[in-house]
Amino acid sequence: MVRAEELQVTVIAKQKEIEIQQQEIKRRELELVATVERPAEAERKKVETLSQAEQFKLKTTAEGEAESARLRGLARADVERAEGTAAADVSKIKGNTEAEVKKSQGLADADIIRAKAMSQAEGVKAMGLAEAETRRAVGLAEAEAMEKKAAAWKSYNEAAISQMFIEKLPEIVRAVSEPLSKTEKIVMISNGGEGVGASKITKEIIDVVTQVPPMLEAVTGVDMREMLGKVKGVVAGEPPKPTPSVPPAGKTKG
């Protein structure tokens, strides 16, 4: 009986000891959790969080740099495109300006050439008109002079005309014999049948003078012998024969 009770006490004591040990284990486990596992977990989580943060940072930085590079590329492309457009616009404006300048120069040259041609044409026209006017004036003056001369000749009768020819005969004879007056030496050759010396020279001069009326008739159509006969008749009191009227120069009946 006593031994059974002692065994039971021992068992109970062992159970209590086991419970105490279990509680100690739990306490140590809790203490381990509190002192080791939790700080380790906390550190792990901290490290994980830091790692994630670093990865996020790196990712964000990379994405930022990529975006920055993309934006820089876009900006550079925009700048290059703008520069190309500006250069094209400048070239276009320059080309248009040069074309306008050349066009203006061409128009100015054309205007100068046209003005010069018109001036020359006007000068030629004015010169032609002046020459035509001069010729017309000269023609009118000559026609008027011829008309006056014809009127004057028309007013003369045959006696007056004959008198004019007779008055001019000494000048005609003088003109014919003038070359002989300048002759320093005359050599006369005689064939024996004709006179010699001064009589020979006189005869030659008379022969020359007698050729004057036929020459005048050949040149002017006036018969000196007939004219002198008419003058002789007028002096004797005979009425002169009527002469046909001469129309003025430049005017004809039609």
FIDO-455420 format. One record per residue (C-alpha): residue number from 1; residue in three letters; x, y, z. Coordinates in Angstrom, 3 decimals. Layout:
<sites>
NUM;ALA;X;Y;Z $
...
</sites>
This chain:
<sites>
1;MET;0.000;0.000;0.000 $
2;VAL;2.673;2.382;1.002 $
3;ARG;4.769;1.378;-1.956 $
4;ALA;1.917;1.977;-4.376 $
5;GLU;1.409;5.382;-2.947 $
6;GLU;5.140;6.104;-3.243 $
7;LEU;5.081;4.992;-6.851 $
8;GLN;2.082;7.159;-7.530 $
9;VAL;3.850;10.108;-5.872 $
10;THR;6.896;9.419;-7.927 $
11;VAL;4.858;9.230;-11.090 $
12;ILE;3.088;12.455;-10.254 $
13;ALA;6.411;14.056;-9.477 $
14;LYS;7.829;12.853;-12.777 $
15;GLN;4.769;14.150;-14.575 $
16;LYS;5.214;17.495;-12.874 $
17;GLU;8.870;17.471;-13.768 $
18;ILE;7.999;16.590;-17.346 $
19;GLU;5.435;19.384;-17.430 $
20;ILE;7.986;21.776;-15.984 $
21;GLN;10.532;20.688;-18.591 $
22;GLN;7.959;21.043;-21.332 $
23;GLN;7.081;24.480;-20.086 $
24;GLU;10.820;25.291;-19.981 $
25;ILE;11.166;24.063;-23.533 $
26;LYS;8.228;26.177;-24.604 $
27;ARG;9.698;29.118;-22.708 $
28;ARG;13.032;28.625;-24.408 $
29;GLU;11.302;28.173;-27.729 $
30;LEU;9.420;31.359;-27.140 $
31;GLU;12.601;33.009;-25.978 $
32;LEU;14.398;31.670;-29.053 $
33;VAL;11.640;32.939;-31.228 $
34;ALA;11.752;36.249;-29.477 $
35;THR;15.503;36.591;-29.424 $
36;VAL;16.612;34.785;-32.603 $
37;GLU;13.892;33.874;-35.043 $
38;ARG;11.950;37.087;-34.891 $
39;PRO;15.046;39.291;-35.232 $
40;ALA;16.250;36.995;-38.005 $
41;GLU;12.879;37.186;-39.694 $
42;ALA;12.878;40.854;-39.160 $
43;GLU;16.374;41.068;-40.615 $
44;ARG;15.355;38.810;-43.490 $
45;LYS;12.352;40.918;-44.152 $
46;LYS;14.524;43.989;-43.825 $
47;VAL;17.049;42.573;-46.256 $
48;GLU;14.271;41.472;-48.561 $
49;THR;12.677;44.849;-48.324 $
50;LEU;15.999;46.564;-48.974 $
51;SER;16.640;44.205;-51.865 $
52;GLN;13.249;44.888;-53.312 $
53;ALA;13.800;48.571;-52.755 $
54;GLU;17.193;48.376;-54.495 $
55;GLN;15.714;46.374;-57.327 $
56;PHE;12.925;48.891;-57.621 $
57;LYS;15.491;51.646;-57.506 $
58;LEU;17.593;49.996;-60.175 $
59;LYS;14.544;49.259;-62.243 $
60;THR;13.272;52.761;-61.791 $
61;THR;16.701;54.174;-62.599 $
62;ALA;17.029;51.993;-65.688 $
63;GLU;13.547;52.864;-66.796 $
64;GLY;14.264;56.500;-66.071 $
65;GLU;17.501;56.373;-68.029 $
66;ALA;15.771;54.568;-70.882 $
67;GLU;12.991;57.096;-70.856 $
68;SER;15.534;59.872;-70.635 $
69;ALA;17.463;58.388;-73.556 $
70;ARG;14.239;57.984;-75.487 $
71;LEU;13.278;61.547;-74.739 $
72;ARG;16.779;62.729;-75.665 $
73;GLY;16.538;60.766;-78.923 $
74;LEU;13.146;62.229;-79.625 $
75;ALA;14.411;65.683;-78.781 $
76;ARG;17.480;65.172;-80.994 $
77;ALA;15.270;63.870;-83.785 $
78;ASP;12.974;66.844;-83.351 $
79;VAL;15.967;69.190;-83.406 $
80;GLU;17.440;67.512;-86.491 $
81;ARG;14.050;67.514;-88.185 $
82;ALA;13.576;71.157;-87.266 $
83;GLU;17.078;71.981;-88.494 $
84;GLY;16.441;70.066;-91.731 $
85;THR;13.118;71.815;-92.182 $
86;ALA;14.731;75.167;-91.420 $
87;ALA;17.582;74.467;-93.863 $
88;ALA;15.070;73.381;-96.505 $
89;ASP;13.023;76.513;-95.855 $
90;VAL;16.164;78.652;-96.055 $
91;SER;17.194;76.947;-99.309 $
92;LYS;13.687;77.357;-100.666 $
93;ILE;13.545;81.009;-99.648 $
94;LYS;17.045;81.562;-101.039 $
95;GLY;16.116;79.822;-104.285 $
96;ASN;12.890;81.802;-104.541 $
97;THR;14.776;85.013;-103.784 $
98;GLU;17.440;84.263;-106.396 $
99;ALA;14.722;83.330;-108.877 $
100;GLU;12.874;86.573;-108.132 $
101;VAL;16.111;88.550;-108.456 $
102;LYS;16.928;86.873;-111.781 $
103;LYS;13.360;87.407;-112.926 $
104;SER;13.523;91.071;-111.915 $
105;GLN;16.900;91.448;-113.623 $
106;GLY;15.539;89.723;-116.726 $
107;LEU;12.482;91.979;-116.752 $
108;ALA;14.681;95.042;-116.181 $
109;ASP;17.027;93.987;-119.002 $
110;ALA;14.036;93.313;-121.242 $
111;ASP;12.596;96.738;-120.373 $
112;ILE;15.947;98.386;-121.095 $
113;ILE;16.296;96.544;-124.413 $
114;ARG;12.689;97.340;-125.326 $
115;ALA;13.112;100.999;-124.324 $
116;LYS;16.393;101.191;-126.254 $
117;ALA;14.792;99.568;-129.293 $
118;MET;11.806;101.900;-129.058 $
119;SER;14.146;104.879;-128.674 $
120;GLN;16.174;103.763;-131.688 $
121;ALA;12.973;103.126;-133.627 $
122;GLU;11.672;106.560;-132.673 $
123;GLY;15.031;108.075;-133.642 $
124;VAL;15.004;106.273;-136.984 $
125;LYS;11.375;107.256;-137.507 $
126;ALA;12.103;110.878;-136.592 $
127;MET;15.185;110.866;-138.836 $
128;GLY;13.155;109.318;-141.652 $
129;LEU;10.389;111.862;-141.173 $
130;ALA;12.954;114.664;-141.063 $
131;GLU;14.661;113.385;-144.213 $
132;ALA;11.287;112.924;-145.912 $
133;GLU;10.253;116.413;-144.831 $
134;THR;13.572;117.782;-146.058 $
135;ARG;13.217;116.000;-149.389 $
136;ARG;9.636;117.195;-149.659 $
137;ALA;10.681;120.758;-148.848 $
138;VAL;13.559;120.557;-151.333 $
139;GLY;11.236;119.033;-153.920 $
140;LEU;8.646;121.736;-153.310 $
141;ALA;11.320;124.414;-153.500 $
142;GLU;12.725;122.944;-156.708 $
143;ALA;9.237;122.532;-158.139 $
144;GLU;8.396;126.080;-157.143 $
145;ALA;11.643;127.337;-158.677 $
146;MET;10.986;125.338;-161.846 $
147;GLU;7.437;126.622;-161.911 $
148;LYS;8.657;130.207;-161.535 $
149;LYS;11.332;129.601;-164.140 $
150;ALA;8.748;128.063;-166.467 $
151;ALA;6.445;131.017;-165.874 $
152;ALA;9.332;133.381;-166.582 $
153;TRP;10.252;131.500;-169.729 $
154;LYS;6.616;131.470;-170.727 $
155;SER;6.483;135.252;-170.436 $
156;TYR;9.453;135.610;-172.758 $
157;ASN;8.824;135.814;-176.487 $
158;GLU;11.181;134.445;-179.073 $
159;ALA;12.885;137.807;-179.492 $
160;ALA;13.736;137.987;-175.783 $
161;ILE;15.044;134.435;-175.754 $
162;SER;17.107;135.131;-178.863 $
163;GLN;18.463;138.272;-177.272 $
164;MET;19.551;136.255;-174.231 $
165;PHE;21.381;133.744;-176.430 $
166;ILE;23.013;136.547;-178.409 $
167;GLU;24.208;138.194;-175.174 $
168;LYS;25.734;134.892;-174.056 $
169;LEU;27.492;134.248;-177.386 $
170;PRO;30.644;136.255;-176.452 $
171;GLU;31.013;134.145;-173.296 $
172;ILE;30.541;130.975;-175.335 $
173;VAL;33.145;132.080;-177.901 $
174;ARG;35.476;133.120;-175.068 $
175;ALA;35.092;129.726;-173.416 $
176;VAL;35.863;128.014;-176.704 $
177;SER;38.923;130.147;-177.486 $
178;GLU;40.250;130.364;-173.891 $
179;PRO;42.376;127.202;-174.178 $
180;LEU;44.142;128.785;-177.158 $
181;SER;45.072;131.826;-175.065 $
182;LYS;46.991;129.567;-172.666 $
183;THR;48.944;127.942;-175.466 $
184;GLU;52.626;128.983;-175.281 $
185;LYS;53.655;127.632;-178.647 $
186;ILE;51.768;126.653;-181.814 $
187;VAL;53.442;124.655;-184.533 $
188;MET;51.696;124.993;-187.923 $
189;ILE;52.382;122.388;-190.601 $
190;SER;51.479;123.378;-194.181 $
191;ASN;50.782;121.011;-197.008 $
192;GLY;51.249;123.800;-199.566 $
193;GLY;47.633;124.332;-200.584 $
194;GLU;46.418;126.316;-197.588 $
195;GLY;47.515;129.531;-195.934 $
196;VAL;50.079;129.600;-193.168 $
197;GLY;50.865;131.830;-190.222 $
198;ALA;48.277;134.123;-188.645 $
199;SER;45.747;133.579;-191.419 $
200;LYS;45.879;129.852;-190.734 $
201;ILE;45.229;130.363;-187.000 $
202;THR;42.418;132.842;-187.705 $
203;LYS;40.762;130.392;-190.035 $
204;GLU;40.996;127.626;-187.403 $
205;ILE;39.369;129.876;-184.781 $
206;ILE;36.579;130.826;-187.199 $
207;ASP;35.995;127.157;-187.936 $
208;VAL;35.710;126.455;-184.202 $
209;VAL;33.267;129.348;-183.700 $
210;THR;31.098;128.203;-186.599 $
211;GLN;30.676;124.903;-184.793 $
212;VAL;29.022;126.649;-181.814 $
213;PRO;25.454;126.902;-183.262 $
214;PRO;25.291;123.203;-184.215 $
215;MET;26.599;122.259;-180.737 $
216;LEU;23.972;124.463;-179.051 $
217;GLU;21.278;122.948;-181.225 $
218;ALA;22.472;119.443;-180.320 $
219;VAL;22.512;120.256;-176.585 $
220;THR;19.469;122.550;-176.239 $
221;GLY;17.448;121.796;-179.363 $
222;VAL;17.508;125.519;-180.296 $
223;ASP;18.316;126.384;-183.922 $
224;MET;20.485;129.507;-183.696 $
225;ARG;20.114;130.335;-187.381 $
226;GLU;16.318;130.218;-187.188 $
227;MET;16.355;132.197;-183.947 $
228;LEU;18.609;134.872;-185.409 $
229;GLY;16.289;135.075;-188.432 $
230;LYS;13.323;135.684;-186.126 $
231;VAL;15.241;138.393;-184.300 $
232;LYS;16.050;139.982;-187.639 $
233;GLY;12.315;139.926;-188.523 $
234;VAL;11.379;141.523;-185.233 $
235;VAL;13.921;144.279;-185.777 $
236;ALA;12.423;144.825;-189.252 $
237;GLY;8.922;145.256;-187.718 $
238;GLU;7.480;141.813;-188.465 $
239;PRO;5.310;140.291;-185.708 $
240;PRO;6.913;137.233;-184.071 $
241;LYS;5.360;133.867;-184.556 $
242;PRO;3.424;132.587;-181.557 $
243;THR;5.200;129.928;-179.492 $
244;PRO;3.382;127.127;-177.662 $
245;SER;3.076;127.665;-173.915 $
246;VAL;5.330;125.543;-171.708 $
247;PRO;3.495;123.981;-168.746 $
248;PRO;5.092;124.450;-165.291 $
249;ALA;7.373;121.702;-164.122 $
250;GLY;5.583;118.958;-162.258 $
251;LYS;2.133;119.807;-163.731 $
252;THR;0.662;118.039;-166.734 $
253;LYS;-2.712;118.203;-168.339 $
254;GLY;-4.738;115.058;-168.114 $
</sites>
